[in-house]
Amino acid sequence: MDGYKRGDKVLITDYPLGRPLGVRGTIVGILDSDTYNVLLENGCNEGRILKFKFWSLIHNEESR
């Protein structure tokens, strides 16, 4: 597990293949050790905070 923290920029991936969907977000909350609240920055849910498991997230390489 990557161990994300608040403020990390992430990309949302599809399940089960794990390919990035092109939807960016920012970690705004940590619910459990493997569940995160993500503020989406683009896409049809732009501006909403949604819950994701760690396997649906990858670090955004552009922000590193």
ABEGO torsion letter per residue (X at the ends): XAGBBBGBBBBBBBOAAGBBAGBBBBBABBABAABBBBBBABEAABGBBBBBBAAABBBBAAAX
